[in-house]
Amino acid sequence: MTQTVPRTSASAPAARTAAETVGAAVEFLRREQDRAGWWKGELATNVTMDAEDLLLRHFLGILTPQIAEESARWIRSQQRSDGTWANFPDGPADLSTTVEAWVALRLAGDPADAPWLATAADWIREHGGIEATRVFTRIWLAMVGQWSWDDLPSLPPELIFLPSWFPLNVYDFACWARQTIVPLTIVGTLRPVRKLPFDVSELRTGKRPPKTRAPWTWDGVFQNLDTALHAYAKLPLNPVRKLAVKQAAEWILARQEADGSWGGIQPPWVYSILALHLLGYSLDHPALKAGIAGLDGFTIREKTDQGWVRRLEACQSPVWDTALAMTALLDAGVSPGDETLVRAADWMLGEEIRVPGDWAVRRPSLQPGGFAFEFANDGYPDTDDTAEVVLALRRMGKPDHLRIREAVDRSVAWLEGMQSSDGGWGAFDADNTQVLTTRLPFCDFGAVIDPPSADVTAHVVEMLAAEGKSGTRECRRGIRWLWDNQEEDGSWFGRWGANYVYGTGAVVPALVAAGVPGSDPRIRRAVKWLAEHQNDDGGWGEDLRSYDDRAWAGRGDSTPSQTAWALLALLAAGERESTAVTRGVEWLVERQRPDGGWDEDKHTGTGFPGDFYLSYHLYRVVFPLSALGRYARGGS
């Protein structure tokens, strides 16, 4: 069902001690818990979710005036003074996002000569026009008759036939990419066009596409292959292609989740609906009916001074948020027997996944286990969530000790089996490192593989250490991977959070938990890096542009979540009495709201480095509470 959230306003916090701050944050989390036991903060992103939702509903013929008006009101509210839209607050303008927002507002009824659209159109033309947008944007334009299918990269449905050992098979792609690519092979084969009631010619520059690359380069090879595939696609629909489309549709249907989604995330969800609809599935078919209805559960309606606005979450994070909230409360000294934590543990145990998913393609003999990010995503448990869930559950005691222990043991065994051959852990798959996939002309937006990362590997190592497994081969290999991937300046790259502050904040506590002394020279380098990147106000922050420009590493406006990540690392390294920790704690204490929460207007979560970012609304509470709780209790 559609979520309706109240608007809150911040006011100047009263002065508090660290212990008082912890107490207020604990009460805040208690109030935020759902009766069923879980927590879920909003997962905010940019307006492409909302723009593409309007285009989807136009394409399916289900766009209503109310949805159009409320979505348009939200999209307008996110436009900046120069007429553009960005992928994160205060970030650089993004061409594709601005084009999609412009088209969505026109679809909602805004006239092209409206000042806000005219300004956006001028900027779009000055920065390359729709010709310079990403492939996904041009796919949407093709579906509504504003771009030629001939001028898009070809995605043959025959990919579904490639065995898992063959290059460029669907399992060479990350789970989020494969779930998007398979339905897009159907959409791209059928080449639908359902025209808009207007055109976008004012967004064109007339610039010709770039020349073909040299044939002996990988880019040239794939460009020539794409040309050949386009020629093949123009042939009559042959039996092989028909069979490929049929098998792709079966693959899609087999992966629909109980809540109607695909993977619990927007892109594969939307394209799967489109693919099935184009194959003749009616909107009343159970799969499509559940898919479309499920989108309402990812929709937030909010009353503003301008009227009701409607926005979509790209994903939801109840398992992740609940694990972090449990850890934060335990760090704050809340008893494991407290009703709040008991309810959370009971709900969490019901989320354990006991069936195999796509991960089993690479690990066929591994027994199922683990936890997913979302309410429903049985096909894709992930190592990061599972590690954090184990870290939280293992600290719980009676009355469910035996039930908890069995779930933890299964999860630990699954995590050990999901280690990649290089010793690290990726998020969803093992050894998902085929860089050849990134060369495809289609892959111009977002990560398409899931290699091991420092933050995920650190969380698994920390979990293994907590389980008394620091000396095991799996843990020692994970530690070696972390050392091998430390940056020259002492920091670590953060794949799923922004960025080097997040990576370093995850790795240092993990290494210390695994037995590395805080005096180790490599830990001292990390401590030095954090101290050198503390802001003058005492907090820490890192702008998301650090993913594109290393000069931004550790630089940015202070935020509660990033300040907490730095503190967690420094406390683990034995820096409790340092000036850096004292100032960081003071920054958090001074900025707590009277209701026990914190404000955070920056995105500090990462979907695709360099392309897609998120704001986890619960991060601004759970991480500060963990850091302050450990500080106030004198621990690390």
Legacy VTK file of the C-alpha trace (Angstrom):
# vtk DataFile Version 3.0
C-alpha trace
ASCII
DATASET POLYDATA
POINTS 636 float
0.000 0.000 0.000
1.133 3.560 -0.616
3.118 4.991 2.284
2.175 8.394 3.677
4.824 10.090 5.779
4.567 13.264 7.861
6.890 16.161 7.295
9.255 16.952 10.156
11.134 20.121 10.837
14.449 20.421 12.633
15.057 22.829 15.445
18.165 23.666 17.440
19.069 20.763 19.735
19.489 21.261 23.446
22.949 20.611 24.818
23.334 16.985 25.907
26.059 14.673 27.127
27.010 11.665 25.021
25.062 9.372 27.359
21.962 11.577 27.165
22.293 11.672 23.392
22.397 7.888 23.320
19.291 7.659 25.459
17.346 10.008 23.221
18.418 8.111 20.090
17.360 4.808 21.660
13.889 6.186 22.296
13.757 7.519 18.737
14.453 4.033 17.364
11.888 2.461 19.656
9.235 4.790 18.240
10.277 4.053 14.655
9.974 0.271 14.956
7.047 -1.364 13.208
4.785 -3.498 15.383
5.916 -6.553 13.433
9.460 -5.956 14.655
11.245 -4.399 11.693
12.634 -0.971 10.900
12.626 0.626 7.462
13.792 4.118 6.664
12.961 5.736 3.372
15.433 4.969 0.592
15.590 8.193 -1.403
17.239 8.674 -4.778
16.812 10.960 -7.806
13.804 11.759 -9.985
14.515 9.173 -12.692
12.410 6.698 -10.683
9.436 9.041 -10.877
9.962 10.060 -14.486
10.218 6.461 -15.652
7.149 5.522 -13.611
5.109 8.090 -15.558
6.496 6.770 -18.837
5.693 3.193 -17.812
2.124 4.115 -16.919
1.716 6.019 -20.180
2.997 2.992 -22.082
0.612 0.632 -20.273
-2.311 3.062 -20.572
-2.826 3.390 -16.816
-1.518 6.905 -16.132
-4.102 8.867 -14.149
-4.302 12.660 -13.795
-3.760 12.404 -10.031
-0.588 10.330 -10.362
0.708 12.618 -13.106
0.012 15.766 -11.088
1.487 14.516 -7.806
4.582 13.046 -9.470
5.138 16.193 -11.508
4.895 18.315 -8.382
7.682 16.219 -6.815
9.862 16.339 -9.919
9.514 20.129 -10.143
10.457 20.485 -6.480
13.809 18.826 -7.183
14.791 21.084 -10.093
17.685 23.468 -9.478
17.954 27.139 -10.364
19.865 26.425 -13.603
16.986 24.262 -14.850
18.706 20.932 -14.241
18.323 17.868 -12.087
21.181 16.040 -10.392
21.705 12.488 -9.168
22.380 13.617 -5.597
21.890 16.835 -3.592
24.374 19.558 -4.542
25.900 17.261 -7.154
26.687 18.163 -10.746
23.817 18.378 -13.193
23.092 15.101 -14.971
22.084 15.184 -18.623
20.074 11.960 -18.723
18.243 12.704 -15.485
17.389 16.188 -16.749
16.083 14.831 -20.065
13.904 12.228 -18.337
12.526 14.821 -15.915
11.762 17.202 -18.800
9.893 14.488 -20.739
7.955 13.446 -17.635
6.817 16.998 -16.926
5.687 17.413 -20.519
3.788 14.139 -20.189
2.148 15.494 -17.017
0.914 18.521 -18.960
3.571 21.197 -18.458
3.895 23.292 -21.648
7.236 23.309 -23.434
7.470 27.086 -23.091
7.038 26.987 -19.310
10.052 28.884 -17.916
11.350 25.894 -15.958
11.197 23.626 -19.023
12.594 26.206 -21.414
15.588 26.725 -19.125
16.105 22.960 -18.875
15.884 22.556 -22.655
18.546 25.226 -23.200
20.873 23.444 -20.804
20.187 20.049 -22.407
21.096 21.302 -25.876
24.217 23.009 -24.591
25.385 19.718 -23.086
24.882 17.393 -26.021
21.127 16.937 -26.259
19.370 13.598 -26.181
22.068 12.261 -28.493
24.472 12.301 -25.543
22.176 10.619 -23.015
22.750 7.141 -21.627
21.340 4.048 -23.313
18.555 3.578 -20.751
17.202 7.068 -21.422
17.225 6.458 -25.164
15.432 3.114 -24.697
12.585 4.956 -22.998
12.579 7.530 -25.787
12.465 4.743 -28.378
9.459 3.161 -26.657
7.558 6.444 -26.952
8.571 7.146 -30.536
11.275 9.749 -29.875
14.352 7.700 -30.802
15.061 5.037 -33.397
15.477 1.463 -32.219
18.070 1.112 -34.990
20.291 3.573 -33.126
20.371 1.579 -29.898
22.752 -1.259 -29.002
21.335 -4.681 -29.785
20.574 -7.122 -26.985
19.760 -10.508 -28.537
17.444 -12.786 -26.527
19.656 -15.684 -27.587
21.888 -14.675 -24.661
19.587 -16.857 -22.560
20.962 -19.942 -24.337
24.614 -19.334 -23.438
25.872 -21.809 -20.810
27.282 -20.427 -17.583
30.862 -21.195 -18.654
30.579 -19.260 -21.942
31.686 -15.601 -22.076
28.904 -13.017 -21.801
26.297 -15.458 -20.526
23.666 -13.834 -18.304
25.381 -15.070 -15.126
28.515 -13.125 -16.018
26.476 -10.026 -15.177
25.709 -8.876 -11.645
22.319 -9.950 -10.387
20.783 -6.494 -10.837
22.155 -6.291 -14.384
21.082 -9.769 -15.497
17.559 -9.217 -14.185
17.389 -6.032 -16.243
19.083 -7.357 -19.372
16.942 -10.479 -19.814
13.622 -8.570 -20.086
15.285 -5.891 -22.191
16.273 -8.530 -24.753
12.534 -9.068 -25.271
11.707 -5.355 -25.357
14.553 -4.700 -27.807
13.472 -7.577 -30.038
9.827 -6.475 -30.251
10.736 -2.761 -30.608
7.454 -1.287 -29.351
6.407 2.305 -30.025
3.558 4.022 -28.204
3.900 7.662 -29.039
3.740 10.628 -26.738
1.229 13.422 -27.428
4.229 15.706 -28.153
7.751 15.397 -29.521
11.145 16.213 -28.064
12.753 17.746 -31.123
13.774 20.836 -29.132
16.114 18.613 -27.108
18.092 17.480 -30.148
21.357 18.941 -31.354
21.626 17.080 -34.657
25.106 15.897 -33.729
26.164 12.687 -35.455
27.139 9.623 -33.402
30.857 9.022 -32.788
32.846 7.157 -35.405
33.415 3.438 -35.154
36.457 2.571 -33.070
39.483 0.821 -34.514
38.487 -2.812 -35.234
41.443 -4.238 -33.296
40.279 -2.631 -30.032
37.670 -4.182 -27.763
35.363 -1.213 -28.358
35.747 -1.720 -32.093
35.109 -5.449 -31.825
31.871 -4.911 -29.925
30.750 -2.118 -32.239
31.185 -4.419 -35.215
29.410 -7.207 -33.356
26.552 -4.825 -32.609
26.291 -3.977 -36.312
26.056 -7.672 -37.166
23.418 -8.250 -34.497
21.327 -5.388 -35.864
21.402 -7.022 -39.297
20.410 -10.360 -37.764
17.554 -8.712 -35.839
16.007 -7.412 -39.077
15.520 -10.948 -40.383
12.062 -12.509 -39.924
11.467 -13.833 -36.416
12.981 -17.289 -36.783
12.296 -20.388 -34.641
15.535 -19.945 -32.675
14.682 -16.375 -31.736
11.101 -17.323 -30.874
12.388 -20.055 -28.589
14.854 -17.604 -27.000
12.074 -15.121 -26.288
9.925 -17.887 -24.800
12.762 -19.101 -22.587
13.579 -15.551 -21.498
9.937 -15.040 -20.503
10.002 -18.230 -18.445
13.236 -17.071 -16.805
11.530 -13.788 -15.865
8.381 -15.427 -14.495
10.421 -17.836 -12.384
12.073 -14.891 -10.612
9.055 -12.826 -9.662
8.914 -12.313 -5.898
5.986 -12.665 -3.532
5.443 -8.893 -3.411
5.140 -8.715 -7.195
8.634 -7.315 -7.708
11.667 -8.618 -9.509
14.706 -8.478 -7.258
12.980 -5.918 -5.065
14.454 -3.107 -7.158
12.978 -0.778 -9.753
14.862 -1.424 -13.036
14.265 -5.193 -13.463
10.784 -4.772 -12.041
9.755 -2.214 -14.647
11.381 -3.943 -17.619
9.942 -7.314 -16.626
6.453 -5.815 -16.603
7.092 -4.311 -20.033
8.493 -7.540 -21.476
5.584 -9.684 -20.315
3.037 -7.097 -21.438
4.586 -6.982 -24.913
4.391 -10.766 -25.130
0.630 -10.557 -24.735
0.179 -10.922 -21.001
-2.830 -8.821 -20.070
-2.751 -6.329 -17.238
-5.126 -8.673 -15.400
-2.717 -11.601 -15.650
-1.623 -12.559 -12.094
2.041 -11.768 -12.764
1.368 -8.313 -14.188
-1.411 -7.533 -11.758
0.892 -8.314 -8.832
3.786 -6.454 -10.440
1.851 -3.247 -10.998
0.098 -3.383 -7.630
3.422 -4.012 -5.906
4.732 -0.662 -7.093
2.269 1.017 -4.728
4.227 -0.420 -1.819
7.286 1.482 -3.043
5.356 4.749 -3.378
5.463 7.545 -0.833
2.842 10.304 -0.727
3.600 13.412 1.280
1.617 16.583 1.870
3.593 19.754 1.212
2.776 23.444 1.048
2.272 23.030 -2.700
-0.034 20.029 -2.318
0.444 16.278 -2.300
3.588 14.909 -3.903
4.271 11.344 -4.967
7.687 9.718 -5.236
9.038 6.210 -5.619
11.708 4.335 -3.746
14.120 2.466 -5.994
14.310 -0.251 -3.351
13.459 -0.906 0.299
15.861 -1.986 3.017
14.001 -3.526 5.995
16.421 -6.396 6.676
19.467 -4.141 6.440
17.868 -1.396 8.510
16.659 -3.844 11.154
20.071 -5.497 11.523
21.761 -2.102 11.899
19.110 -0.886 14.336
19.508 -4.013 16.477
23.280 -3.555 16.560
22.892 0.123 17.424
20.563 -0.628 20.337
22.862 -3.339 21.617
25.840 -0.979 21.303
23.833 1.537 23.326
23.462 -0.942 26.172
19.887 -2.091 25.568
19.451 -5.585 26.995
19.142 -8.472 24.515
16.010 -9.442 26.433
14.368 -6.083 25.783
11.002 -6.465 24.053
12.087 -4.197 21.187
15.049 -6.427 20.350
13.179 -9.689 20.914
10.481 -8.634 18.437
13.146 -7.591 15.944
14.980 -10.913 16.249
11.765 -12.876 15.864
10.879 -10.995 12.694
14.407 -11.380 11.357
14.443 -15.135 11.839
11.365 -15.342 9.647
13.313 -13.642 6.857
15.973 -16.350 6.536
16.182 -17.695 2.975
16.261 -21.469 2.723
15.986 -21.927 -1.046
18.701 -21.684 -3.721
18.916 -18.650 -6.002
21.057 -17.510 -8.913
24.133 -17.608 -6.660
23.942 -21.423 -6.902
25.006 -21.268 -10.556
28.562 -20.599 -9.347
28.207 -22.527 -6.075
25.958 -25.505 -6.964
26.838 -27.672 -3.946
26.501 -24.909 -1.348
23.509 -25.242 0.970
21.092 -22.275 1.023
21.233 -19.735 3.816
21.459 -16.037 4.446
19.263 -12.976 4.222
18.217 -10.509 1.541
18.011 -6.732 1.699
14.279 -6.441 1.043
11.002 -7.806 2.351
10.843 -10.245 -0.550
13.883 -11.276 -2.579
14.363 -14.993 -2.052
16.364 -15.375 -5.251
19.073 -12.975 -4.163
20.249 -13.134 -0.553
23.392 -11.064 -0.182
26.562 -11.476 1.804
26.538 -7.945 3.235
23.072 -8.221 4.781
23.777 -11.736 5.984
26.965 -10.696 7.763
25.232 -7.794 9.507
22.261 -9.954 10.473
24.593 -12.536 12.014
26.472 -9.812 13.920
23.164 -8.664 15.395
21.488 -12.031 16.024
24.474 -13.669 17.674
24.305 -11.067 20.470
20.749 -12.075 21.280
19.987 -14.693 23.916
16.914 -16.446 25.188
14.119 -17.226 24.524
15.172 -18.135 20.967
18.798 -19.096 21.542
18.629 -22.449 19.732
16.609 -21.045 16.816
19.040 -18.145 16.496
22.068 -20.437 16.680
20.789 -22.669 13.892
20.075 -19.686 11.621
23.472 -18.165 12.397
25.276 -21.438 11.680
23.549 -21.819 8.316
24.343 -18.225 7.418
27.994 -18.548 8.403
28.382 -21.696 6.293
26.737 -19.979 3.336
28.975 -16.923 3.685
32.096 -19.061 3.839
31.007 -20.804 0.657
30.368 -17.500 -1.112
33.985 -16.359 -0.826
35.487 -15.498 -4.217
38.642 -17.167 -5.462
40.729 -14.063 -4.683
39.724 -14.164 -1.005
37.216 -11.309 -1.016
33.441 -11.232 -1.053
31.109 -9.655 -3.575
27.600 -8.728 -2.539
25.398 -11.243 -4.379
27.581 -13.684 -6.299
30.944 -15.362 -6.026
33.584 -14.661 -8.701
31.347 -12.262 -10.605
34.361 -10.489 -12.089
34.062 -10.829 -15.876
35.182 -7.362 -17.013
34.460 -8.245 -20.643
30.801 -7.475 -19.932
31.664 -3.846 -19.242
32.818 -3.447 -22.860
29.378 -3.986 -24.347
27.936 -0.851 -25.993
24.835 -1.319 -23.862
26.744 -0.961 -20.595
27.190 2.798 -20.318
25.421 3.259 -16.985
26.138 1.683 -13.631
28.136 -1.285 -12.477
27.311 -4.489 -14.350
29.526 -6.868 -12.375
29.754 -7.642 -8.660
33.423 -8.116 -7.732
34.639 -8.299 -4.128
34.696 -4.980 -2.304
36.421 -3.772 0.858
33.241 -2.885 2.752
31.486 -6.192 2.094
34.632 -8.231 2.744
35.195 -6.317 5.976
31.685 -7.036 7.238
32.129 -10.756 6.567
35.566 -10.782 8.229
34.145 -8.967 11.269
31.343 -11.511 11.467
33.746 -14.459 11.218
35.883 -12.934 13.967
32.830 -12.503 16.191
32.079 -16.181 15.622
35.564 -17.139 16.805
36.749 -17.947 13.292
39.621 -15.465 12.955
42.077 -18.283 12.418
40.154 -20.082 9.708
41.389 -20.175 6.145
38.387 -18.166 4.951
38.965 -15.371 7.442
42.724 -15.227 6.912
42.222 -15.001 3.133
39.674 -12.232 3.668
42.138 -10.316 5.838
44.834 -10.726 3.199
42.420 -9.379 0.564
41.777 -6.305 2.706
45.493 -5.632 3.155
46.096 -6.076 -0.564
43.378 -3.535 -1.356
44.329 -0.780 1.075
44.915 2.497 -0.744
48.368 4.068 -0.656
47.105 6.826 1.639
45.823 4.285 4.198
42.121 4.372 3.345
39.837 1.790 1.701
37.397 2.275 -1.176
33.698 2.009 -0.243
31.566 0.255 -2.864
28.161 0.539 -1.191
28.610 3.715 0.868
30.276 7.076 0.331
33.108 6.356 -0.030
36.608 6.105 1.435
35.183 7.153 4.798
32.686 4.299 4.544
35.249 1.751 3.385
37.756 2.724 6.069
35.018 2.848 8.698
34.126 -0.753 7.854
37.603 -2.241 7.453
39.391 -0.966 10.565
36.848 -2.415 13.058
36.884 -5.707 11.149
40.647 -6.051 11.199
40.859 -5.170 14.881
38.095 -7.657 15.669
40.089 -10.289 13.765
43.081 -9.733 16.005
45.089 -7.046 14.234
46.453 -4.700 16.927
45.592 -1.032 16.749
49.324 -0.346 16.717
49.807 -2.130 13.379
51.443 0.383 10.979
48.716 -0.201 8.387
46.020 0.590 10.937
47.950 3.698 11.974
47.969 4.837 8.335
44.182 4.523 8.280
43.880 6.429 11.557
46.139 9.153 10.197
44.044 9.413 7.021
40.850 9.802 9.047
42.381 12.403 11.351
43.692 14.386 8.380
40.257 14.410 6.761
38.276 15.555 9.785
36.467 18.785 9.006
37.083 21.984 10.937
33.666 21.607 12.581
34.688 18.233 14.055
32.637 16.020 11.758
33.441 13.989 8.672
31.926 14.067 5.228
32.716 12.905 1.738
31.153 14.188 -1.451
29.939 11.538 -3.880
32.120 13.073 -6.567
34.994 11.153 -4.974
33.897 8.189 -7.105
34.871 10.147 -10.212
37.589 12.411 -8.846
40.018 11.139 -6.207
40.618 14.738 -5.096
37.249 14.550 -3.314
38.262 11.520 -1.217
37.376 12.248 2.403
36.221 15.759 1.515
32.706 17.099 1.901
30.226 18.634 4.309
29.976 16.795 7.600
27.095 14.333 7.955
25.915 12.231 10.912
26.404 8.897 9.160
29.890 9.636 7.828
30.988 11.132 11.139
29.829 7.945 12.838
31.723 5.732 10.349
34.948 7.578 11.099
34.328 7.340 14.853
33.658 3.605 14.667
37.052 3.107 13.028
38.903 5.382 15.443
37.295 3.795 18.491
38.199 0.334 17.228
41.798 1.475 16.737
42.042 2.572 20.374
41.659 6.317 19.789
38.920 6.924 22.375
40.886 9.635 24.189
42.094 11.360 21.032
41.152 14.894 20.090
39.676 13.638 16.829
37.236 11.339 18.640
36.315 13.991 21.216
35.536 16.525 18.514
33.588 13.982 16.463
31.481 12.987 19.451
30.816 16.653 20.241
29.720 17.223 16.643
27.114 14.455 16.905
25.919 15.472 20.367
25.510 19.117 19.422
23.496 18.323 16.287
21.014 15.842 17.653
17.424 16.946 17.240
15.150 17.173 20.293
13.317 14.049 19.095
16.516 11.982 19.258
17.241 11.831 15.530
19.601 13.742 13.251
19.149 15.628 9.999
21.099 14.533 6.955
20.419 16.200 3.615
23.169 14.419 1.692
23.148 11.035 -0.027
25.685 8.754 1.632
24.627 5.414 0.118
25.839 4.063 -3.201
23.969 2.064 -5.806
26.352 2.368 -8.757
29.594 4.291 -8.116
29.691 7.321 -10.360
26.089 6.957 -11.513
23.425 6.190 -8.910
23.239 7.148 -5.239
20.895 6.729 -2.299
19.928 8.336 0.972
19.162 5.754 3.651
17.035 7.747 6.058
17.849 5.471 8.982
21.630 5.802 8.528
21.513 9.193 10.232
20.350 7.480 13.434
21.694 3.920 13.594
25.345 4.689 12.898
25.588 7.679 15.272
23.887 5.585 17.947
26.388 2.751 17.468
29.344 5.129 17.607
28.087 7.115 20.591
26.946 3.973 22.373
30.394 2.422 22.092
32.000 5.685 23.154
29.708 6.250 26.144
30.174 2.690 27.353
33.941 2.959 27.033
34.182 0.217 24.424
35.514 -0.016 20.906
LINES 1 637
636 0 1 2 3 4 5 6 7 8 9 10 11 12 13 14 15 16 17 18 19 20 21 22 23 24 25 26 27 28 29 30 31 32 33 34 35 36 37 38 39 40 41 42 43 44 45 46 47 48 49 50 51 52 53 54 55 56 57 58 59 60 61 62 63 64 65 66 67 68 69 70 71 72 73 74 75 76 77 78 79 80 81 82 83 84 85 86 87 88 89 90 91 92 93 94 95 96 97 98 99 100 101 102 103 104 105 106 107 108 109 110 111 112 113 114 115 116 117 118 119 120 121 122 123 124 125 126 127 128 129 130 131 132 133 134 135 136 137 138 139 140 141 142 143 144 145 146 147 148 149 150 151 152 153 154 155 156 157 158 159 160 161 162 163 164 165 166 167 168 169 170 171 172 173 174 175 176 177 178 179 180 181 182 183 184 185 186 187 188 189 190 191 192 193 194 195 196 197 198 199 200 201 202 203 204 205 206 207 208 209 210 211 212 213 214 215 216 217 218 219 220 221 222 223 224 225 226 227 228 229 230 231 232 233 234 235 236 237 238 239 240 241 242 243 244 245 246 247 248 249 250 251 252 253 254 255 256 257 258 259 260 261 262 263 264 265 266 267 268 269 270 271 272 273 274 275 276 277 278 279 280 281 282 283 284 285 286 287 288 289 290 291 292 293 294 295 296 297 298 299 300 301 302 303 304 305 306 307 308 309 310 311 312 313 314 315 316 317 318 319 320 321 322 323 324 325 326 327 328 329 330 331 332 333 334 335 336 337 338 339 340 341 342 343 344 345 346 347 348 349 350 351 352 353 354 355 356 357 358 359 360 361 362 363 364 365 366 367 368 369 370 371 372 373 374 375 376 377 378 379 380 381 382 383 384 385 386 387 388 389 390 391 392 393 394 395 396 397 398 399 400 401 402 403 404 405 406 407 408 409 410 411 412 413 414 415 416 417 418 419 420 421 422 423 424 425 426 427 428 429 430 431 432 433 434 435 436 437 438 439 440 441 442 443 444 445 446 447 448 449 450 451 452 453 454 455 456 457 458 459 460 461 462 463 464 465 466 467 468 469 470 471 472 473 474 475 476 477 478 479 480 481 482 483 484 485 486 487 488 489 490 491 492 493 494 495 496 497 498 499 500 501 502 503 504 505 506 507 508 509 510 511 512 513 514 515 516 517 518 519 520 521 522 523 524 525 526 527 528 529 530 531 532 533 534 535 536 537 538 539 540 541 542 543 544 545 546 547 548 549 550 551 552 553 554 555 556 557 558 559 560 561 562 563 564 565 566 567 568 569 570 571 572 573 574 575 576 577 578 579 580 581 582 583 584 585 586 587 588 589 590 591 592 593 594 595 596 597 598 599 600 601 602 603 604 605 606 607 608 609 610 611 612 613 614 615 616 617 618 619 620 621 622 623 624 625 626 627 628 629 630 631 632 633 634 635
